[in-house]
Amino acid sequence: MNRVSRRQFLARTGSLAAGALTTAAVPHWAWAYPLGLPPGIQLYTVRFDIGQDAPRALKQVAAIGYKEVEPAGFGSLKTASEFRKALDDSGLKCPSAHLGFDLDNLQKTFDDANALGCTYVTCSVPGTMIIAAQLPASADQSSASQQAASQQRQQQILAPLTPGQFEKLVDVLNRVGAAAKKAGLTYASHNHTMEFALMDGKPGYEYLLAHTDPALVKFELDCGWTTVAGYKPGDFLKKYPGRIKMLHMSDYLAPQSGKPISPLTSAGTELGTGIVDYKPIFAAGKGQGIEHVFVEQFGPYSRMSQMEAAKVDYEVLRSFPG
C-alpha cells in the first residue's frame, strides 16, 4: 500500500474521518493550524467593522473560523465589560489585548484586561511609555495645526529607538511586568520596526530580550515587521525559547527603494502576497513555548474590504500544517 501523508488522508476521507482522529483533549482544529494553536486575529485588521458595530463584527469574525481575538480598542462599545459580553455572545476567547499604558495609572489597564478575560496585557508600541510625545499645545487651534501636531507625534513614536531609550525601556518594562504580575496578568511587548535599531552592534530587540526579567516580561513577535526590518523571526524564536509567547502573522509589500524602514512607509497586504515566508518561522517556533497566533493586516485595503481580507488571511492560516 502506498504511504500517504496525514493531510492527504484527511482530504480523501473527509470531515468524518478527520473528526474520528481527534480526541476530547485535542480539538478538531488543532490538526490544521500552525503549531496546533487556535486560529486568532488581531482586531486592528477589521478596525472599520469594529468601529461601526463591534458585536456584529465579532460574530462575523467567529463565522469566518477564528477562535481567539486580540482587541486594539473597543470600537463602537464603550467599556471592556461591554466588549467582553460581545465576545461571549460570539463564542470568542480573548487571551491578549493591546491596551493603553499610563505609567501613573496602570490599574485602569489591568482592570480592562481582567474584564476581557486576558492572560496577557500587551503594549502595541512600548516606546510610547518612555517617549515624551506630548507636543506643546498650539495657540492656533485650527484643524490643520492639530493635524500637523498629530503627525509629528506619530513620527516621534515610530522613529528608531536610541541606545539611551533602549536602556530606559528595559527598566520600564520590568516595572510594568512586576505590576502586571501582582494584578494576576502577564505583560507582553509587541514590536514594529523601531525596536530593531542597533544597540551595541546588535538589533535593539535582542537587547530587550536579553536584559528584561524573564519572569516578568514576555514578547509578542510581529513576524511581518521583523521581516521588514531586515531580520529573520525564527532566529529570535530559537535563541530565546520561552520568552516569545505570541506571534503576529502579518505580511507587507517590499519596502520602496530609497525610503526609510518604518511603519509609516510600509504597505500591508494579505498573507502570502508579500515578503514574509512563514514556513521557516513556524518550523523554528515548534517547541519554543508559543501559546497564541494572531493574524494581523495593515492597510491599504486596495483589493477588498477589511472583513474580506480577514477571510483571505484565515484561509492562508489554515493552509499551514499543524
MARVEX-134718 format. One record per residue: z, x, y of N, C-alpha, C in turn; residue in one letter. Coordinates in steps of 0.1 Angstrom, whole numbers. Each point is the difference from the previous one (the first is absolute). Layout:
<sites>
    npz    npx    npy   capz   capx   capy    cpz    cpx    cpy  residu
      Z      X      Y      Z      X      Y      Z      X      Y       A
...
</sites>
This chain:
<sites>
    npz    npx    npy   capz   capx   capy    cpz    cpx    cpy  residu
      0      9    -12      0     -9     12      0      9     12       M
     -9     -3     10      0      7     12     12     -2      9       N
      5     11      5     12     -1      9     -3     -5     13       R
      7     -9      6     -3     -5     13     13      2      8       V
     -2      0     14     11      2      9      8    -13      1       S
     12      1      6      8    -12      2     -8    -10      9       R
     -6      6     11     -7     -9      9    -11     -7     -6       R
     -8      7     -9    -11     -6     -7      5    -11     -9       Q
     11      2     -7      6     -9     -9      4    -13      7       F
      7      2     11      4    -12      8    -12     -8      5       L
    -10      7      4    -12     -6      6     -7     -9    -11       A
      0      6    -12     -7     -7    -11      8    -12     -6       R
     13      1      0      8    -10     -6      5    -11      9       T
     -1      3     13      3    -11     10     15      0      3       G
      3    -10      9     14      0      6     10     -4    -11       S
     -3     -7    -10     10     -4    -10      4     13     -8       L
     -9      8     -3      3     13     -7      8      9      9       A
     -4      0     13      8      8     10     14     -5      1       A
      2    -13      0     13     -5      1      9      3    -13       G
     -7      1    -11      7      3    -13      5     14      0       A
     -6      9      8      4     13      0     13      3      9       L
      3    -10      8     11      2      9     13     -5     -7       T
     11      4      7     13     -4     -5      8     -6     11       T
     11     -6     -3      8     -6     11      5     10     10       A
      1     13     -4      5     10      8    -11      6      9       A
    -13     -2     -4    -11      6      7     -9    -11      4       V
      0     -4     13     -9    -11      5    -15      3     -3       P
     -8    -10     -1    -14      1     -4     -8      9     10       H
      4      0     13     -7      8     10      3     15     -2       W
     10      3     -7      4     14      0    -10      9     -7       A
     -9     -6     -9    -10      8     -6    -12      3      9       W
     -1     -7     11    -13      0      7      1      6     14       A
     12      5      4      1      5     14      5     14      0       Y
     -3      7     11      4     14      0     15      3     -3       P
      3      9     -8     13      4     -4      8    -11     -6       L
     -7    -11     -4      7    -11     -7      9     -8     10       G
     -3      1     13      9     -6     10     -6    -14      5       L
      8     -9      5     -5    -12      6     -9      3     12       P
    -11     -7      1    -10      1     11      7     -4     13       P
      0      9     10      6     -4     13    -10      2     11       G
      4     -6     12     -8      1     12      9      1     12       I
     -4     10      9      7      1     13     -7    -11      8       Q
      8     -9      6     -5    -12      6     -7      3     14       L
      1     12      4     -8      4     12    -15     -2     -3       Y
     -3      1    -13    -14     -2     -4     -5    -14      5       T
      8    -10     -1     -4    -14      3      8     -5     13       V
      2      9      9      9     -3     12     -5    -12      8       R
    -13     -2      1     -5    -12      7      5    -12     -6       F
     -2     -1    -14      4    -12     -7     15     -2      1       D
      8     11     -2     14     -1      1      5     -5     14       I
     -7      4     10      3     -4     14     -4    -14      3       G
    -10     -5     -7     -4    -14      2      8    -10     -7       Q
      3      3    -13      8     -9     -9      5      8    -12       D
     12      6      2      5      9    -10      2     -7    -14       A
      6    -12      0      2     -6    -14    -13     -3     -7       P
    -10     -4      7    -14     -2     -6     -6     13     -5       R
      1     10      9     -5     13     -4      7      6    -12       A
     13     -1     -1      7      5    -11     -5     -7    -13       L
     -2    -13      0     -5     -7    -11    -14      5     -4       K
     -8      3     10    -13      5     -3      1     14     -7       Q
      9      8      5      2     14     -5      4     -2    -15       V
      9     -9     -3      5     -2    -14    -12     -5     -8       A
     -8     -9      5    -11     -5     -8    -10     11     -3       A
     -2     10      8     -9     11     -3      5      7    -12       I
     13      1     -2      6      7    -11     11     10      3       G
      2      2     13     11     10      3     14     -6     -4       Y
      8      9     -4     14     -4     -4     11      4     10       K
     -3     11      7      9      5     10     -6      2     13       E
      8     -1     11     -5      1     13      9      9      8       V
     -5      7     10      7      8     10     -3     -5     14       E
      9     -8      6     -3     -5     13      0     11     11       P
     -7     -3     11      1      8     12      1    -10     11       A
     11     -6      2      2    -11      9      0    -13     -7       G
      4    -11      7      1    -13     -7    -11     -9      4       F
     -9      4      8    -12     -8      3      4    -13      8       G
     -4    -11     -5      2    -13      6     15     -5     -1       S
      7      7     -9     14     -4     -2      9      9      9       L
     12     -5      2      9      6     10     10     10     -5       K
      5     -3    -12     11      8     -6     -3      5    -14       T
      8     10     -4     -2      5    -14      4    -11    -10       A
     10     -9      3      4    -10     -9    -12    -10     -2       S
     -7     -4     11    -11     -9     -1    -11      6     -9       E
     -2     13      3    -11      7     -8      4      1    -15       F
     13      2     -3      5      1    -14     -3    -14     -7       R
      2    -11      7     -2    -13     -6    -15     -1     -3       K
     -9      4      9    -14     -1     -3     -4      9    -11       A
      6     12     -2     -2      8    -11      4     -6    -13       L
     12     -6      0      5     -7    -12     -9    -12     -4       D
     -5     -7     10     -9    -12     -2    -13      5     -7       D
     -4     12      3    -13      6     -5      2      8    -13       S
     12      2     -4      3      7    -12     -2     15      2       G
      1      5     12     -2     14      3     13      8      1       L
      0     12     -4     12      9      2     -3     10     12       K
     11      4      6     -1      8     12     10     13     -2       C
     -5     10     -8      9     11     -2      2      9     12       P
     -9      0      9      0      8     12     -6     -7     12       S
      5      4     12     -6     -6     12      0     11     11       A
    -11      0      8     -1      8     11      7     -7     12       H
     10      6      5      8     -6     10      2      9     12       L
      4     -5     11      3      8     12     14      6     -2       G
      2     13      6     12      7     -2      5      4     14       F
     11     -7      4      7      4     13     12      7     -5       D
      1     13      4     11      9     -5     13     -5      5       L
      0     -8     11     13     -6      5      3    -13     -6       D
     -9     -5     -8      3    -13     -6     -7     -1    -14       N
      4      9     -9     -7      0    -13      4    -12     -8       L
     11     -6      2      5    -11     -8    -10    -12      1       Q
     -6     -2     11    -10    -11      1    -11      2    -10       K
     -5     13     -1    -10      3     -9      4     -2    -15       T
     12      4     -3      6     -1    -13      2    -15     -4       F
      4     -8     10      3    -14     -3    -14     -7     -4       D
    -10      4      8    -14     -6     -3     -4      4    -14       D
      2     13     -4     -5      5    -13      8     -7    -11       A
     12     -2      2      8     -7    -11     -4    -14     -1       N
     -3     -7     12     -4    -14     -1    -13     -1     -7       A
     -9      9      1    -13      0     -7      2      3    -15       L
     11      5     -4      2      4    -14     -5     14     -3       G
     -1      9     10     -6     13     -2     10      9     -7       C
     -6     10     -7      7     12     -4     -1     11     10       T
    -13      1      5     -3     11     10     -1     -6     14       Y
      6      7      9     -2     -3     14     -9     12      6       V
    -12     -3      4    -10     10      2     -5      0     14       T
     -1     13      5     -5      2     14    -15      4     -1       C
     -8     -8      7    -15      3      0     -3     13      7       S
      6      2     12     -3     12      8     14      6      4       V
      5      9     -9     13      6      2      2      7     14       P
    -11      5      5      0      8     12      5     -9     12       G
     -2    -13     -1      5     -9     11     15      1      2       T
      7      5    -10     15      1      1      4     12      8       M
     -9      9      3      4     12      7     -8      3     13       I
    -12     -8      1     -8      3     11      3    -10     12       I
      3      6     11      3     -9     12    -13     -5      5       A
     -4    -12     -6    -13     -5      4      1    -11     11       A
     12     -3      4      1    -10     11     -4      5     13       Q
    -12     -4      5     -5      5     13      7     -7     11       L
      1      7     12      6     -6     11     -8    -13      4       P
      8    -10      4     -7    -12      4     -9      2     12       A
    -11     -6      0    -10      2     11      3    -10     11       S
     -1      4     12      2     -9     11    -11    -11      0       A
    -11      4     -5    -12     -9     -1      1     -7    -14       D
      3    -13      1      2     -7    -13    -13     -7     -5       Q
    -11      5      5    -13     -6     -4     -2      3    -15       S
     -9     -9     -6     -2      1    -14     -7     14     -3       S
     -8      5      8     -7     12     -2     10     12      0       A
     10     -1      9     10     11      0      9     -1    -13       S
      3    -12     -4      8     -1    -12     -7      5    -12       Q
    -13     -3     -1     -9      4    -11     -1     15     -1       Q
     -1      6     12     -1     15      0     13      6     -4       A
     12     -6      4     12      6     -5      2     -2    -15       A
     -5    -11     -5      1     -3    -14     -8     10     -8       S
    -12      3      5     -9     10     -7      6     14      0       Q
      6      3     12      7     14      1     12      1    -10       Q
      7    -11     -1     11      0     -9     -5      2    -15       R
    -10     -7     -3     -6      0    -14     -5     15     -3       Q
     -6      6     10     -5     14     -2     12      9     -2       Q
     11     -2      7     12      8     -2      5     -1    -14       Q
      1    -12     -5      6     -3    -13     -9      6    -11       I
    -13     -1      1     -9      4    -10     -5     14      1       L
      5      8     10     -3     14      1      6      8    -11       A
     -6     12     -4      6      8    -10     14      4      4       P
      9      1     -9     14      3      3      1     16      2       L
      9      4      8      2     14      3     11      5     -9       T
      2     13     -1     10      6     -8     14     -5      4       P
      3     -1     13     13     -4      4      2    -15     -3       G
    -11     -8      0      2    -14     -4      2     -1    -15       Q
     -6      8     -8      3      0    -14     14      3     -3       F
      6     10      6     14      3     -2      9    -11      4       E
     -3     -7     12      8    -11      4     -1    -12     -9       K
    -12     -2     -5     -3    -11     -9      8      1    -13       L
      1     12     -5      8      2    -12     14     -6      2       V
      6      4     11     14     -4      2      1    -16      2       D
    -10     -5      7      0    -15      2     -2     -7    -13       V
     -9      5     -9     -3     -7    -13     12      0     -9       L
      7     12      0     13      0     -8     10     -9      6       N
      1     -2     13     10     -9      6     -4    -14     -4       R
    -12     -4      2     -4    -14     -4      1     -2    -15       V
     -3     10     -8      1     -2    -14     15     -3     -4       G
      9      7      6     14     -1     -3      5    -14      4       A
     -5     -5     12      4    -13      4     -6    -11     -9       A
    -13      2     -4     -6    -10     -9      8     -1    -13       A
      4     12     -5      7      0    -13     13     -8      1       K
      7      1     11     12     -8      2     -3    -15      0       K
    -12     -4      5     -4    -14      0     -6     -5    -13       A
      0      9    -10     -5     -4    -13    -15      1     -1       G
     -6      8      8    -15      2      0     -3     15     -1       L
    -13      2     -2     -5     14     -1    -10      1     11       T
      1     11      9     -9      2     10    -12      7     -6       Y
    -12     -4      5    -13      7     -4     -8      2     13       A
     -7     11      0     -8      5     11    -15      0     -4       S
     -8     -8      8    -14     -1     -2     -7      9     10       H
    -12      5     -4     -7     10      8    -14     -5      5       N
     -4      6     10    -14     -1      5     -6     14     -1       H
     -7      4     11     -5     14      0      9     10      8       T
      8     -5      9      7      9      9     11      8     -7       M
      4     -5    -12     10      7     -8     -5     13     -7       E
    -14      2      1     -6     11     -6     -3     11      9       F
      5     -1     12     -1     12      9      7     12     -6       A
     -4     12      3      6     11     -7     15      3      5       L
      8      4    -10     14      3      3      3     13     -9       M
      2     11      6      2     13     -8    -12      2     -9       D
    -12     -2      5    -12      3     -7     -4    -10    -11       G
      8    -11     -2     -2    -10    -10      0    -14      6       K
     -6    -10     -6      0    -13      6     14     -5      2       P
      2     -6     12     14     -4      3      5    -11    -10       G
     -9     -7     -6      5    -10    -10      8      7    -11       Y
     -5     12     -4      7      7    -10     14      5      5       E
      1      3     13     12      4      6     10    -11     -1       Y
     -5    -13      3      9    -11     -1      5     -3    -14       L
     -9      2    -10      4     -2    -14     11     10     -4       L
     -2     13      5      8     11     -5     14      0      7       A
      1     -6     13     12      2      7      8    -13      2       H
     -5    -11     -4      9    -12      1      8     -1    -13       T
     10     -8      0     10     -1    -11     -7     -9    -11       D
     -2      5    -12     -7     -8    -10      8    -13     -4       P
     13      1      3      8    -12     -4     -1    -11     11       A
     -5      4     12      0    -10     11    -14     -4      5       L
     -9      9     -2    -14     -3      6    -10      1    -11       V
     -8    -11     -1    -11     -1     -9    -13     -1      8       K
    -11      0     -7    -13      0      8    -10    -10     -6       F
     -8     -6      9    -11     -8     -4    -13      7      4       E
     -7      6    -10    -11      8      3    -13     -9      2       L
     -5      1     12    -13     -7      3    -11     10     -4       D
     -6     -3    -11    -10      9     -6    -13      1      9       C
     -3    -11      7    -12      0      9      2     10     12       G
     11     -2      7      3      8     12      2     15     -5       W
      6      2    -11      2     14     -5    -14      6     -2       T
     -9     -7     -6    -14      5     -2     -7      2     13       T
      1     -9      9     -6      2     13      5     13      7       V
     13      3     -2      6     12      6     -5     13     -7       A
     -7     -2    -11     -5     12     -7      8      5    -12       G
      9     -8     -5      8      4    -11     -1     -9    -12       Y
      4      5    -12     -1     -8    -12     13     -6     -3       K
      1    -14     -1     12     -7     -2      7      5    -13       P
     -8      2    -11      5      4    -13      8     13      1       G
     -3      9      9      8     12      1     14     -2      4       D
      3    -10      9     13     -3      4      8     -8    -11       F
     -8     -8     -8      7     -7    -11      5      9    -10       L
     -8     11     -3      3      9    -11     12     10      5       K
     -1      4     12     10     10      5     14     -6      3       K
      0    -13      4     13     -7      3      2    -12     -8       Y
      1      1    -13      2    -11     -9     13     -8      4       P
     -1    -13      0     12     -8      3      2     -3     15       G
     -6      8      9      2     -2     14     -9    -11      6       R
    -12     -1     -6    -10    -10      5      1    -12    -10       I
      6    -11      6      3    -12     -8    -11    -11      1       K
     -8      1     10    -11    -10      2    -13      6      5       M
    -11     -6     -4    -13      4      5     -7    -11      8       L
     -7      5     10     -9     -9      7    -14      4     -4       H
     -8    -10     -5    -14      2     -3     -8     -5     12       M
     -5      9      8     -9     -3     11    -12      9     -1       S
    -11     -4      6    -12      8      0     -6      1     14       D
     -7     11      3     -5      2     13    -14      6     -1       Y
     -8     -3     10    -13      7      2      2     14      4       L
     -9      9     -3      1     14      3      2      1     16       A
      9      9      4      3      2     14    -13      4      7       P
     -2     -4     12    -12      4      8      1     14      4       Q
    -11      8     -2      0     14      4      3      2     15       S
      9      9      2      4      3     14     11     -8      6       G
      4    -10     -7     12     -8      5     13      4     -7       K
     11     -1      7     13      4     -6      4     -9    -12       P
      7      6     -9      5     -8    -11     12     -8      5       I
     -2    -13      0     11     -9      5     -3    -14     -4       S
     11     -8     -1     -2    -15     -3     -8     -7     10       P
     -1      6     12     -8     -6     11    -15      2     -2       L
     -3     10     -8    -15      3     -2     -5     -2    -14       T
      8     -6     -9     -4     -2    -14     -2    -14     -3       S
    -12     -4     -6     -3    -13     -3      3     -4    -14       A
      8    -11     -2      4     -4    -13    -12     -7     -7       G
      1     -1    -13    -10     -7     -8      5     -5    -13       T
     -7     -8     -7      5     -5    -13      2     11    -10       E
      9     -1     -9      2     10    -10    -13      3     -8       L
     -2     13     -3    -12      4     -7    -12      2      8       G
      1     -3     13    -12      2      9      1     11     10       T
     12      7     -1      2     11      9      2     14     -7       G
      8      8      6      1     14     -5     11      2    -10       I
      9    -10     -3     11      3     -9     -3     -3    -14       V
      3     10     -9     -2     -1    -14     14     -2     -6       D
      2    -12     -6     13     -4     -5      2      4    -14       Y
    -10      3     -8      2      4    -14     10     12     -1       K
     -3     11      7      9     12     -1     14     -3      5       P
      1     -9     10     13     -4      6      8     -7    -10       I
     -5    -10     -7      8     -7    -10      3      9    -12       F
     -9      9     -3      3      9    -11     11      9      3       A
      1      5     13     11      8      4     13     -8      2       A
     -1    -13      2     12     -8      2      7     -4    -12       G
     -6      1    -12      6     -4    -12     13      8     -3       K
     11     -7     -2     12      7     -3      8      6     12       G
     -5     -3     12      6      6     12      9     -9      7       Q
      4    -12     -6     10     -9      6     -6    -10     10       G
    -13     -2      0     -6    -10      9      5    -14     -5       I
      4     -8     10      5    -14     -4     -8    -11      6       E
     -8      2     10     -8    -10      6    -13      5      6       H
    -10     -8     -1    -13      4      5     -5    -12      9       V
     -4      4     12     -4    -11     10    -14      4      5       F
     -9    -10     -1    -13      1      6      2     -1     15       V
     -7      7      8      0     -2     15    -14      4      5       E
     -4     -9     10    -13      3      6      1     -1     15       Q
     -6     10      7     -1      0     14    -14     -6      4       F
     -2     -3     12    -13     -5      5     -9     12      3       G
    -12     -3      5     -5    -13      3     -5     -8    -12       P
      2    -13      0     -5     -8    -11    -14     -5      3       Y
    -10      8     -1    -13     -3      4     -8     -7    -10       S
      4      0    -13     -8     -6    -10      5    -13     -5       R
     13     -3      2      7    -11     -5     13     -3      7       M
      6    -11     -2     13     -3      6     11      8     -6       S
     12      0      6     11      8     -6      4     -6    -14       Q
      0    -13     -1      4     -5    -13    -10      3    -11       M
    -13     -1      4    -11      4    -10      1     15     -4       E
      4      8     10      2     14     -3     11      2    -10       A
     11     -8      2     11      1     -9     -4     -3    -14       A
     -9    -10     -2     -5     -3    -13     -8     12     -6       K
     -9      6      8     -8     11     -5     10     11     -4       V
     10      3      8      9     11     -3      8     -3    -12       D
      3    -12     -3      7     -4    -12     -8      3    -12       Y
    -13     -4      0     -9      3    -11     -1     15     -3       E
     -1      8     11      0     14     -2     13      5     -7       V
     11     -5      5     13      4     -5      1     -4    -15       L
     -5    -11     -4      0     -5    -13     -9      9     -9       R
    -10      7      5     -9      7     -8      6     13     -5       S
     11      5      6      6     12     -5      8     -2    -13       F
     -1      9     -9      8     -1    -12     15      0      2       P
      7     -7     -8     15      0      1      6     13     -4       G
</sites>
